[in-house]
C-alpha cells in the first residue's frame, strides 16, 4: 500500500476539534483498528489540536491549525502544527499535570505518550509548535486487509 496523505487546515476554534476527531476516526476505521485504538487516536488528536488553540494561539479564532495525517500498512503519523507563541520549555510542558492554564489538567502530553509509539514536540518561541505522533500498525496486527 502506498502512503496516503491528508492535510486539513482549519480555524483555531473549539468546534473544529470534533472535525479533527472525526477525520482520524474515519481513517483509523479504514485501517481496521480496534475501537479502543480509535478512541485513543481521537483523544491524542483532540489534545494536540486543543493545545494549539488554547496554548499556542490563546484562543485567537483568527489563526490556523494544520492537521496532517500520513499512513500506510506500517504506520500512522499524525502532525498538528500551529504558528503560535511556542513552548519555552518543552521538557517542562511534557511533565504530568503541568499546564499554563489552571483550568486544564495538563495531561495532554501524557495521553499522547502513552497512546502512541512515538511523540516528537518541536517548538520555537514566537514561531509555533509541531507535534508529531506515530502509531506502529504492526504492533497490534499481524496484517491489515
C-alpha positions in Angstrom: 0.0 0.0 0.0 1.3 3.4 -0.9 1.4 6.1 1.7 -1.8 8.1 1.9 -1.5 11.7 2.9 -4.2 14.1 4.1 -3.9 17.7 5.3 -6.6 19.7 6.9 -6.2 23.4 7.7 -8.8 25.0 10.0 -9.6 28.0 12.1 -8.4 27.8 15.7 -11.8 27.4 17.3 -13.0 24.7 19.6 -15.7 23.5 17.2 -13.1 22.2 14.9 -11.7 19.8 17.4 -14.6 17.5 16.8 -13.9 17.6 13.0 -10.3 16.6 13.6 -11.5 13.8 15.8 -14.0 12.6 13.1 -11.2 12.6 10.4 -8.8 10.5 12.5 -11.6 8.1 13.5 -12.6 7.5 9.8 -9.0 6.9 8.8 -8.5 4.5 11.8 -11.6 2.6 10.8 -10.3 2.1 7.3 -7.1 0.7 8.9 -9.2 -1.8 10.7 -8.0 -0.6 14.1 -9.8 -1.7 17.3 -12.4 0.6 18.9 -10.0 1.1 21.7 -7.3 2.3 19.3 -9.7 4.5 17.6 -10.8 6.1 20.9 -7.1 6.6 21.8 -6.4 8.3 18.4 -9.4 10.6 18.9 -8.0 11.6 22.3 -4.5 12.4 21.1 -5.8 14.4 18.2 -8.2 16.3 20.5 -5.4 17.1 22.9 -2.9 18.2 20.2 -5.5 20.4 18.5 -6.7 21.8 21.8 -3.1 22.6 22.8 -2.7 24.6 19.5 -5.9 26.5 20.0 -5.7 27.2 23.8 -1.9 27.4 24.4 -0.4 28.2 21.0 -3.0 30.8 20.0 -4.5 31.8 23.3 -8.0 31.1 21.8 -7.5 33.6 19.0 -10.1 32.4 16.4 -8.3 34.1 13.5 -5.3 31.7 13.5 -5.0 28.4 11.6 -4.2 24.9 12.8 -2.8 22.4 10.4 -3.5 18.7 10.9 -1.5 16.3 8.6 -2.1 12.6 8.6 0.1 10.1 6.7 -0.3 6.4 6.7 0.4 3.0 5.0 0.2 -0.5 6.3 3.2 0.0 8.6 2.5 3.2 10.5 0.1 6.1 11.1 1.7 9.5 11.5 -0.2 12.5 12.8 1.2 16.0 12.9 -0.5 19.1 14.4 1.1 22.4 13.7 0.4 25.9 14.8 2.3 29.2 14.3 1.5 30.4 17.8 3.6 31.5 20.8 5.6 28.3 21.0 6.6 26.4 24.2 9.6 27.9 26.0 10.4 24.7 27.9 9.2 21.6 26.1 10.5 19.2 28.7 8.6 21.1 31.5 5.5 21.3 29.3 5.5 17.5 28.9 5.6 16.8 32.7 2.3 15.3 34.0 -0.1 17.8 35.5 1.9 20.8 34.1 -0.3 23.4 32.4 -0.1 27.1 31.8 -3.9 27.2 32.1 -5.1 26.4 35.6 -8.4 25.2 34.2 -6.7 22.3 32.4 -5.4 19.1 33.8 -2.1 19.2 32.0 -2.3 15.5 30.9 -2.4 16.0 27.1 1.2 15.0 26.5 0.8 12.1 29.0 -2.0 10.7 26.8 0.0 11.3 23.7 3.0 9.5 25.1 1.0 6.5 26.4 -1.3 6.0 23.4 1.3 6.5 20.7 4.6 4.7 19.9 6.5 7.9 19.1 6.0 11.5 20.2 8.0 14.5 19.0 7.4 18.1 20.0 9.2 20.7 18.0 8.7 24.2 19.2 10.2 27.6 18.7 9.1 30.6 20.8 7.1 33.1 18.8 7.2 30.8 15.8 5.0 27.9 16.7 4.8 24.2 17.6 4.6 21.0 15.7 3.5 17.8 17.5 4.3 14.7 15.5 2.9 11.3 16.7 3.4 7.9 15.2 1.4 4.7 15.8 3.1 1.5 14.7 0.4 -0.5 13.0 2.3 -3.8 13.0 2.5 -4.0 16.8 -1.2 -4.6 17.1 -2.0 -6.5 14.0 -0.4 -9.4 12.2 -1.7 -8.0 8.9 -4.1 -5.4 7.6 -6.6 -6.3 4.8 
